Amino acid sequence: MNEDRSQVSVVQIHPDAASMEFHLDVVGDRARQAYAQTLEASTGIQVFGTPTERILRMLRQQAGSGVPLSISPLHLGGFTRAREG
C-alpha cells in the first residue's frame, strides 16, 4: 500500500499454472466478492508467465469487465526458483 493508502498491489507467486488454477478454485468466491467491493478502484491485473485459458477466464470473471489484463509471458532476466526432483 502506498503512504496515502490510495493504491494497493497484491502479488501472488506460483511455481506453475496448475498451482494458480488450484488457488483460484479455492478462493474463487471470496475473490469475486472482494473485486465486487473494490471494482471501481481496480486499475489492472498483470500476469507474468504463460497462463492457461482457464486462468484467464477465471481472472476476467473475478475482476469483471473493464479491468485491463496484461500478460508478460517471457522471462528475460533475474532468477527463477529451481525445481526440486
C-alpha positions as CSV (number, residue, x, y, z in Angstrom):
1,M,0.0,0.0,0.0
2,N,1.3,3.4,-0.7
3,E,1.6,6.0,2.0
4,D,-1.7,7.8,1.4
5,R,-3.5,4.4,1.2
6,S,-4.8,5.2,-2.3
7,Q,-3.1,2.3,-4.1
8,V,-2.7,-1.4,-3.1
9,S,-0.8,-4.1,-5.0
10,V,-1.4,-7.8,-4.5
11,V,1.3,-10.2,-5.6
12,Q,1.0,-14.0,-5.9
13,I,3.8,-16.2,-6.9
14,H,3.0,-19.7,-8.2
15,P,5.5,-22.3,-9.4
16,D,3.3,-23.3,-12.3
17,A,-0.1,-22.8,-13.9
18,A,-1.6,-25.8,-12.0
19,S,-0.8,-24.1,-8.7
20,M,-2.5,-20.9,-9.7
21,E,-5.6,-22.8,-11.0
22,F,-5.8,-24.6,-7.7
23,H,-5.5,-21.3,-5.8
24,L,-8.2,-19.6,-7.9
25,D,-10.5,-22.6,-7.4
26,V,-10.1,-22.3,-3.6
27,V,-10.5,-18.5,-3.3
28,G,-12.8,-18.0,-6.3
29,D,-16.0,-16.9,-4.5
30,R,-14.1,-14.8,-2.0
31,A,-12.1,-13.1,-4.7
32,R,-15.2,-12.3,-6.7
33,Q,-16.7,-10.7,-3.6
34,A,-13.6,-8.7,-3.0
35,Y,-13.4,-7.4,-6.6
36,A,-17.1,-6.5,-6.4
37,Q,-16.5,-4.3,-3.4
38,T,-13.4,-2.6,-5.0
39,L,-14.1,-2.8,-8.7
40,E,-14.2,0.9,-9.3
41,A,-10.7,1.1,-7.7
42,S,-9.1,-1.8,-9.6
43,T,-6.7,-0.5,-12.2
44,G,-5.5,-3.7,-13.8
45,I,-4.3,-7.2,-13.5
46,Q,-0.8,-8.2,-14.6
47,V,0.2,-11.8,-15.2
48,F,3.9,-12.8,-15.6
49,G,4.3,-16.1,-17.2
50,T,2.0,-18.1,-19.5
51,P,-1.5,-18.5,-18.1
52,T,-3.8,-21.2,-19.3
53,E,-7.1,-20.3,-20.9
54,R,-8.8,-21.4,-17.7
55,I,-6.7,-19.0,-15.6
56,L,-7.5,-16.1,-18.0
57,R,-11.2,-16.9,-17.8
58,M,-11.2,-17.1,-14.0
59,L,-9.3,-13.8,-13.7
60,R,-11.6,-12.0,-16.1
61,Q,-14.6,-13.4,-14.3
62,Q,-13.4,-12.3,-10.9
63,A,-12.3,-8.8,-12.0
64,G,-15.3,-8.0,-14.1
65,S,-15.4,-6.1,-17.4
66,G,-13.4,-3.0,-17.9
67,V,-10.4,-4.0,-15.8
68,P,-7.3,-4.3,-18.1
69,L,-5.4,-7.6,-18.1
70,S,-1.8,-7.6,-19.3
71,I,0.3,-10.7,-19.9
72,S,4.1,-10.8,-20.0
73,P,4.9,-14.4,-20.9
74,L,8.7,-14.1,-21.4
75,H,11.3,-14.2,-18.7
76,L,14.3,-12.1,-19.7
77,G,16.4,-11.8,-16.6
78,G,16.7,-12.2,-12.9
79,F,16.3,-15.6,-11.3
80,T,13.9,-18.4,-11.1
81,R,13.5,-20.9,-8.4
82,A,15.0,-24.2,-9.2
83,R,12.6,-27.1,-9.2
84,E,13.4,-30.0,-6.9
85,G,13.1,-33.6,-8.0
